[in-house]
Amino acid sequence: MPQYLISSYLPDDFDPSSVTEATIEAIHALNREMIAAGVRKFACGLSPKTTTLRSQANGEVIVTDGPYLETKEHVGGLWILETESLDQALAWVRKGAQVLQGVVEVREIFFNPAPEPG
């Protein structure tokens, strides 16, 4: 069954203290609903602080603070859902977009298992 990465975005100036208890409970309720339906495989929030590693042509790896891309928003959290179709994933994500009152992105996860050793 296909899996989907659901990313929610927050503005870089997002203030976590602005999130209401009602919104937090709505997020928990949606997570419980997804778990009960057997579609949620993983969920979490993410810190806006990032560290980026960039491989250089000479083989060196440079470590820098901040995101790889300069943007006005960042990934604030994610879900991994497993559904029978993109349409089913989108039905769940519509609920998430309503609860989060923001931008949510859906990407199918492509998995290529490593060949067996030997």
N, C-alpha and C positions, 0 to 999 in steps of 0.2 A: 504494500500500500504506500502511496507517495507521502513524503513528509514535506512540511513547509516551514520556513523560517519567517516568523512574523516579527518585524522590527517596529517599535514605536519611537517616534522622534520628539525631542523636546528642544525649545529654543536655548541657545547657549546662556542666556540670562535667566533661565528657569530657577525659581525659588521653591525648593522642596517644602518649605513651611506653608506655601500657599495651597497645598493639597488638603482637601477637607477629609474629615473622618468618613463622610458619606461616600466620597470617591474611593477611598481605601477599601471600605466595605464592599462597594460595587465591584472592584477589581477582584477581591477575595471571592465574592459570590460567583463571578464569571469563571474564575479558576476552578472552584468546586464543581460548577456545572460542566466544564470541559473534562475534568477528571472523571466525573460520574458517567459521561458519555464515552469515555475511553479514547478521546482524541488528543488530550494534552500529554506530551511526553516530557516537557521541561518548560520552566518559566523563571524569569528573574529580572530584576532591575539592574541597571549598569551605572557606574560612576561616570561623571563627565570627564574625569581626569584620565588621560591616556599617555602611553609611551609607545613610540613608533620605532621600529627597527627597519632600516633600509640597507639592502645588499648593494654593494658597489661593484663596479666592473672589475676592480682589482682583488675582489674576494673579501674585502673588509666589510664589516657590518657597523653602521652608524646608528647609535641610539639617541633619540631626541624626545623631548617633551612635546606633547600636543598631538593632535590628530594628523593623519597623513594628508588629508585634504582640508583646506581652509573653508569652513562653512559657518553658517549662522545657526546651525542646530546640530544636535548629536543624538546618537542612539541612546534612548533612555531605558530601554528594556526590551525583552524578547520573549517569545513563546516558540516552542517547536511543537507543531501539531501534526498528527498523522490522520489523514482522512482518505476517503475513497476517491475524491476528486477535488480539483481546484474550486469548483462551485461550492462544495461543502466547506472547504477551508474559508472561502470568502464569506459564507454565512456566519461563521464564528468570528471572523475578523470584523465584520460590520458591528457586531456587539462590542468588540474591543474598542473600535474607533469611537463608538458612542460613549462608552464608559470613560475612556481616556480623554475624550473631547480634543482629539488631535490627529496628527498624520500617522498612518500605520501602513507599512509596506509588506507585501507578501512575495516570497521567492521560494520556488521549489528547490529542495535539497537534492543534489545529484550525488550519489554515492557509488564509487567504483571500488569494490573490495580488492585488497591486495592479493596477488596470486599466492597460492600455497607455496611454502619454501620447498626447495629441492627439486 
